[in-house]
């Protein structure tokens, strides 16, 4: 039955940047379909709060602190999950940052490096750390959260654009290399979601008006509008899908590029 393919019972899912926003919504979505979700983010108190919120709803959740920019934290996250649960079926690389708004010609090297470390390098290493476990257990699903900025860049988000484009290509390479091990790697590209990360864009009058004019649905999305895709890609409903980039942007990419000018 098709309905059964969406079920995630007995699946262990690790979600980074899951204390709020898209990550939290995706974690809840997976948990509602039966997965045990490992809520991960920089602060233990924050992930403990989310995990408690989920368990109070009757969902299965655990919490592990992980600052994805730190190698040791990444290693410990995977080690702790494997030690406690013995497997990882789903990894969602959602943690991201955008500390610089401006042109590429003026982009500070330190902020560029920070953006790449968090948005790309952490996702690559976490995937590499999870890979041998997924291979041993016979498969798994890795989901990278990129952005439409990685496909259709805005003029004022240079470092972020580069990082999200790189994440898309990293996922495609992983899908080629790991497909024979039944490990699927797919990428979700949200449009403008009402989160802290997009606040600067949506609060700026020029960019907000341009966005509203060009977005087919005429609004930004809510985090939970991204959760259904995560459930789909984590489940057997997408068992023949890998290396795919899915855009969920309210029709924004059908319109001309947003500009600050």
N, C-alpha and C positions, 0 to 999 in steps of 0.2 A: 504494500500500500504506500502511496506517495506521502501521506501524512506521517507515517512512521519514519521516513527518511529525514525528517526535520528534528527528530528526537535526539537529545544529547545525553541520555541517561548513561551513567558510568564514565563519562568523559571528564578529563581534567583539563581545565582551560586557564592559561595564564594571561592576564591582561595588564600591560603597563600603562602608567598614567591614568589609573582607574579610580582615583579618588573623587573625580568630578567630570563633568562634561561628557564628551563622546565615549571616553573609556568606561565611565561608570554606567552609562546607558547600555553599552554593549555587554558589559559584565552582567548586568541585571537580565538582559535579554537571553543570554546563554544560560543563566541560572534558571530562568523561568521555563526553559525547554529541557531542564534536567541535569545540566552540567554542574560539576563542582568548580566554582570559579575562584581563582587565586587573585585577589585584588591587590595590585602592587602600585606603589608610588613612592615619592621621596620620604614622606613622614609616616612613621608607624601609627601615630595617633589618628591620622587621617584615614588610613586604610582600615584600621580597626573599627572606626566609626561606620564606614561603608559596609564592611563585612557584617557588623552587628545589625545594621539596618536590613540587610538581605536575610540574615538568619531569622530575624524577627518576623519576616514575611513567610517563613517556612522554606526558604531557599538554602542551598548548600554553598557556603562561602568560607574562605579562609583569607588571611591577610599577611603579606610579607613586604616589609620595607625594601625598596630598591631605588637608588638614584642611578638612573640608566647611564649617566655620563661617567660613572665610576666602574672600572673593570672588575674590581673585587665584589662590588654589589651585584653585578650581573652574574658572576660565577656563583655567588652564594644563593641568589634567587633560584637558579636552576637546581643546585645541589639540595636545597631545602625541600623543594617540591618533589624531587625524585626520592629523597630519603623518606618523606612522609607518605607519598602516594604511589611511588613506584613507576610512574609514567607521566607523560605530558602529551595530550592529544591535540591541543589547540594552543597556539601562541599568537596573541594579537599585539603587534608592536604599534602602540598608539601614542606613547609619550612623545611630546614635541615641544618646540620653543620657537620664538621669533623675536629675538632681542633687538633687531635692527630694521628700521623702516627708512629706505632711501635708495639712491642709485648705486649700481655696482661699482662705479668709478670712485665712490667715496666710502666704500664698505670697509670698516675696520677689520683687520686681520683676526684679532682676538674674538670678535663677535661672529665672524664667519666660521671660525674653527669651532666655537661653542655650538653654533647651529648645526654644523655637520656632525659633531660628536654625538649630540642628542638625537637629531632627526634621522641620521643615516647609520653612523658607525655603531651605535648601540643596537640598532635593529639587526644589523649584519652579524654582530657577535652573539647576540642572544639567539638568533636563528642557528648559528653555527654550534652553539652550546646545546641546543635542543635537538639538533639534527641526529646525532648518534643514537639518542634515546628513541626518537621516532622511527629511525631505521630498524632498530632492534625489535621494536614492538609491532612493526609491520605497516606503519604509515602514520599520517597526521596532517594537520592543516595549519599553515602559517599565513597570517593575514597582516599585511602592512597597511597602515593608515597614512596615505599620502595626501594629496590635495589637488584640486583643479589648477592650482598655481604651478604644479609640476608639469602641466600640459599646456597651459594657456596663461603665461605669466603676466602679472600686473607690474607696472613700471616702478613701484616703490617698495618691493619686497624681495630684493635681489638674492640675499643669502637664503631665505626661506624657499624661494623658487628653485634655486640650484639644488638644495638639499632634497626637496620633494621629487624633483626629476630624477635625481640619483637613486632615491629609494624605489621608484618604479622600476628602473633598470636592474637594480639589485634583485628585486623580486622575480623579474623575468629570468635572470640568470640562474637563480636558485631553482626555479621551476624546471628549467632544462636539465640541470644537474641532478635533481632529487626525484624527478618524476618516476624513475624506475624503482624507487624505493617506496612508491605509493605515498609520497609526501607532496602535498599540493601547496602551492604558494600563489596567493592572489593579492591584488591591491585594490583598496577602496579609495576613491578620490572624492571627498566631500566638497561641496561648495561652501558657502558662508553659513556657518553654524553659530547659533547664539551661545558662545562660550567666551571665556576670558581672552583666549588667543585671538579671536576676531573682533574684540571690542574696539580696538583702535580704528579699524576699518569702518565699522558700522557707526562709530561715534563721530567720525569726520564727515561734515556735511557734504562736501564735494563727492567723496567716494561713495557715501551712503546713497545719495541721489542717483549717481551713475549706476550703482548696483540695482536699486529698485526699478530703474528705467529698463535695464537690460535683462533682468531675471524674468523668465517667462511666468513664473508663479508669483512674482511681485513681492517676495518676502524671503528672509533668511529661514533656515530650518532649525528645528529643535534637535538636541542630541538624540532623542529616542527615535527620530526618523532615520538615523543611521544604523540602529540596532538590528533591524530585520536583515540587512545585508550580512552582518556579522554572523547571525544565526545560520543563514543560508550557506555561507562559505565554510563555516565550522562543521556543518552537518553533511550527511551522505546525500542530501538533496543536490549538492554540487559536486558529486563524486567524480564527474568527468571534466571538471573545470580546473585548470591551472594555468598560471602565467597570464591571467586576465586582469585588465584594469577596468574597474567599474566606476563610472562617474555618477554621482548622486548630488546634483547641483541646482535642481529646480529649473533647469533649462538655461542656465547662465552661459554655458559655453556655446550656445547657439547664437549669442549676440556678440557685438564688437567688444574688444578688450576694455576693461575698466581703466580709466586714466585719472590721475590727480591733476592733470592740466586742464 
